[in-house]
Amino acid sequence: MKILLAEDDPVFALLLRRLLEGEYEVSLVRDGAEAWEALLAEGAPQLAVLDWLMPRMDGIEVCRRVRRQPEMASTYMILLTSRDHMKDILAGFEAGADDYLVKPCDPEELRARVRVGRRVVELQGALAAHVAKLQQALASVRQLQGLLPICSYCKRIRNDQNYWEQLETYLSDHTEALFSHGICPSCYQKIMKPQLEGATADKS
């Protein structure tokens, strides 16, 4: 899985990269503006670790911008900061962060939090794929409801465009039914048999 790491401290950024690059494809940026551009790019990481204080744009603003984009709703963001007051933690969550770590963070705790984010992203992806399949299946299920105007003599049905068409054509257009044609015993006796007998008599 791709992960975006936004950290302006080069030493700490290198440390974080070494901690994560064994499990993830890490993209490293140095400020919030670069982080925002990376998250907007095609094939952007859906998991991001963002420093709170960065040049040009801070992590809080990146979170706010991401949450304003419906198509980025599944992006999982972890804020890193030295701020540990409850009001700061709440501000991070209110901005749209999914998790919050206080520097200096324990390496194993960081890995564990990132793994949680990975599971959330993967579950959201699986759920979205399942919903798409359900929507596709629902779209393919078509039902006939209400009154159908049908001719008493020829049995044609009047369609939505006010044209009369064969019963099997109408049903094929409005259901998943397939038709095979045959002759029932009654029609064979009344229609086909006399015709066959007449043809045999003509030949003789």
C-alpha positions in Angstrom: 0.0 0.0 0.0 1.1 3.6 -0.7 1.6 5.9 2.2 2.3 9.7 2.1 4.7 11.0 4.7 4.7 14.8 5.2 7.4 16.0 7.5 9.6 19.1 7.2 12.3 18.0 9.7 14.7 16.0 7.5 16.1 13.9 10.3 12.7 12.9 11.7 11.4 12.4 8.1 14.3 10.0 7.4 13.6 8.1 10.7 9.9 7.8 9.8 10.7 6.6 6.3 13.0 3.9 7.5 10.3 2.7 10.0 7.6 2.4 7.3 9.3 1.6 4.0 9.6 -2.1 4.7 5.8 -2.5 4.7 4.7 0.4 2.5 5.6 2.3 -0.6 6.5 5.6 1.0 6.2 9.0 -0.7 8.0 11.7 1.2 7.1 15.4 1.0 8.6 18.4 2.9 5.6 20.7 3.4 1.8 20.8 3.5 1.4 22.3 0.0 3.3 19.3 -1.4 1.2 16.9 0.7 -2.0 18.4 -0.7 -0.8 18.2 -4.3 0.3 14.6 -3.7 -3.1 13.7 -2.3 -4.8 15.3 -5.4 -2.7 13.4 -7.9 -4.0 10.4 -9.8 -3.3 7.2 -7.8 -2.7 9.2 -4.7 -2.0 7.3 -1.4 -5.1 6.7 0.7 -3.0 6.7 3.9 -1.2 9.8 5.1 1.0 10.7 8.1 1.1 14.5 8.4 3.1 16.7 10.6 1.0 19.4 12.2 3.5 22.3 11.8 4.9 22.6 8.2 5.8 25.4 5.9 3.2 26.8 3.4 0.4 24.7 4.7 0.1 22.9 8.1 -1.3 19.4 8.6 -4.6 20.7 10.0 -5.3 22.6 6.8 -4.5 19.6 4.7 -7.0 17.5 6.8 -9.6 20.2 6.3 -9.1 20.3 2.5 -9.2 16.5 2.2 -12.5 16.3 4.1 -14.1 18.9 1.9 -13.5 16.6 -1.1 -16.2 13.8 -1.2 -14.1 11.7 -3.5 -11.3 11.6 -0.9 -13.6 10.5 1.9 -11.7 7.2 2.3 -8.3 8.9 2.9 -7.0 8.0 6.3 -4.9 10.7 8.0 -2.7 10.5 11.1 -1.5 13.8 12.6 2.0 14.0 14.2 2.7 16.9 16.6 4.4 17.8 19.8 1.1 19.4 21.0 -0.5 17.1 23.6 -3.2 19.3 25.2 -6.7 18.0 24.9 -7.9 21.0 23.0 -5.2 20.4 20.4 -6.1 16.8 20.1 -9.7 17.7 19.6 -8.8 20.3 17.1 -7.0 17.7 15.1 -10.0 15.4 15.1 -12.4 18.2 14.3 -10.2 19.1 11.2 -10.7 15.6 9.9 -7.7 13.6 11.2 -8.5 9.9 11.9 -5.7 9.5 14.4 -3.2 11.5 16.4 0.3 10.8 17.6 2.4 13.0 19.9 6.1 13.4 19.2 8.4 11.8 20.0 6.3 8.7 19.3 7.3 5.2 20.0 8.3 3.4 16.7 6.1 0.3 17.4 3.2 2.5 18.3 3.6 4.4 15.0 3.7 1.1 13.1 0.6 -0.2 15.0 -1.4 3.0 14.3 -0.4 2.9 10.6 -1.5 -0.8 10.4 -4.9 0.2 11.9 -5.2 2.9 9.2 -4.3 0.3 6.5 -7.0 -2.1 7.7 -9.6 0.7 7.7 -8.6 1.7 4.1 -8.7 -1.9 2.9 -12.1 -2.5 4.6 -13.5 0.7 3.0 -12.2 -0.4 -0.4 -13.8 -3.9 0.0 -17.0 -2.3 1.1 -17.1 0.1 -1.8 -16.4 -2.8 -4.3 -19.3 -4.8 -2.7 -21.7 -1.8 -2.9 -20.7 -1.3 -6.6 -21.5 -5.0 -7.3 -24.8 -4.7 -5.5 -25.7 -1.6 -7.5 -24.8 -3.3 -10.7 -26.9 -6.3 -9.8 -29.8 -4.1 -8.8 -29.6 -2.2 -12.1 -29.8 -5.4 -14.0 -33.0 -6.5 -12.2 -36.0 -5.1 -14.0 -39.5 -5.8 -12.9 -42.9 -5.4 -14.6 -45.4 -3.5 -12.4 -48.9 -2.1 -12.9 -51.4 -2.6 -15.8 -50.2 -3.8 -19.2 -52.4 -2.8 -22.1 -52.7 -6.0 -24.3 -54.8 -6.5 -27.4 -57.5 -9.1 -26.9 -57.1 -10.5 -30.4 -53.4 -10.5 -31.4 -52.0 -10.3 -27.9 -49.7 -7.4 -28.7 -48.7 -5.1 -25.9 -48.7 -1.3 -26.1 -45.3 0.0 -24.9 -44.3 3.2 -23.3 -44.0 4.9 -26.7 -47.6 4.0 -27.5 -46.5 1.4 -30.1 -47.9 -2.1 -30.2 -45.3 -4.9 -30.1 -45.1 -8.6 -29.8 -45.4 -10.0 -26.2 -41.9 -11.6 -26.3 -40.3 -8.4 -27.5 -41.8 -6.4 -24.7 -40.9 -8.9 -22.0 -37.4 -9.2 -23.3 -37.0 -5.4 -23.1 -38.3 -5.3 -19.5 -37.1 -8.5 -17.9 -34.2 -10.9 -18.1 -36.4 -13.6 -19.6 -35.3 -15.5 -22.7 -37.7 -17.1 -25.1 -37.7 -20.3 -27.1 -40.5 -21.0 -29.5 -42.6 -24.1 -29.8 -46.1 -25.3 -30.5 -48.5 -26.4 -27.8 -50.6 -29.5 -28.3 -53.8 -27.5 -28.7 -52.4 -25.3 -31.4 -50.9 -28.3 -33.1 -54.3 -30.0 -33.3 -56.1 -26.9 -34.4 -53.5 -25.3 -36.7 -50.5 -27.3 -37.6 -52.1 -30.8 -38.1 -54.7 -29.5 -40.7 -52.0 -27.7 -42.5 -49.8 -30.8 -42.7 -52.7 -33.0 -43.7 -53.6 -30.5 -46.4 -50.1 -30.4 -47.7 -49.9 -34.2 -47.9 -53.3 -34.3 -49.8 -52.0 -31.8 -52.3 -48.9 -33.8 -53.1 -51.0 -37.0 -53.6 
